[in-house]
Amino acid sequence: MSNTDMRSLHTLPVEFVYRILDNLSLSNIVCSLLNVCTKLNGIVKTYHRNETFTRLSITMKHITDTGAQYVATVLRNNTTLIELDLQQNRIGDAGAQSLAEAILQNKTLTELNLHYNRIGTPGAQYLAEALRHNETLTELYFAHNSIGDVGAQYIADALQDNKTLTRLILGRNQIGDAGAQYLADALRHNKALIDLSLGDDPIGDAGAQCLADALRHNKTLTKFSFDSDQIGATGAQYLADALQDNKTLTKLSVGGKQIGAVGAKYFADALQNNETLKLFYLQDSNIGYTGAQYLADALRHNKTLWTVLISRMNNISSSLLEKLKQQDSRFT
């Protein structure tokens, strides 16, 4: 904004500035006008839309940590915002710190999306500290960052204290077996989380075993998504065995190119006795004709499943898939 523009704004009555703001999107107001100067800050903070909007979406703007500071200012002052979407903005660890400090004070936000923001271990630590104390946030979308095992530990430790977060999306965060163990420990104690997603992380059979053991004891999780090309038939066996004991999961999504037909049989055996699962997705797992037949045999005994999704990247021909659908319409 030029000096001439600023002088013009300074001389305009507040009501006229409000009319200018009426023609700007909320994201433009936040990114372009907030923190420009003290006077404009005061006008923006008292602007009626800033006080009443419930959703703010600023995506793919590359606002970096500086823009995140502006958004944090909004979070501290706004008492109506419930959804904040900041996907693909490169806010980094410094931006995560600004938001975390604001979340500690905010009492209304329920949904926060931080996908694709180059947040590492330090940023995860800041957000984890906010999760320990925040009592309103219910959904955190945090995939495609780089928090690693240590960052996963920070998040997992916070989950043991948090009583409100119900959905956590963590895929593609460079989380390995150690990080999976930390999250598994959290699942043994957390009583609020109902939806957890881990995808495309280097978690192997050992990590799958930790998560499966936690699923045996967890009584609140209803949706679990987990795919990794590091897990094979052994990891699939751990997860399938957990289905024998778990009585709360209604959706299970698993994927891993090494699972194969043997892994599919473990799941098929478990599905014959499970009476709570409604949706079962097994994709990118190379189960082939043999694995598909194992699942088809299981469906003859299972009467509670609604959908079995096996259509993607499983070495199953379209003709076989159509045949399976004819035998049982729950296949897709």
BELSUL-V404336 format. One record per helix or strand. SS is the DSSP state (a for helix, b for strand). FROM is the first residue (numbers start at 0). TO is the last residue. If there is no record, write none. Layout:
# BELSUL-V404336
SS & FROM & TO
SS & FROM & TO
This chain:
# BELSUL-V404336
a & 2 & 10
a & 13 & 20
a & 25 & 32
a & 37 & 45
a & 47 & 51
b & 54 & 56
a & 63 & 76
b & 82 & 84
a & 91 & 104
b & 110 & 112
a & 120 & 132
b & 138 & 140
a & 147 & 158
b & 166 & 168
a & 176 & 188
b & 194 & 198
a & 204 & 216
b & 222 & 226
b & 231 & 231
a & 232 & 244
b & 250 & 254
b & 257 & 257
a & 259 & 270
b & 278 & 282
a & 287 & 298
b & 306 & 308
a & 317 & 326
b & 330 & 330
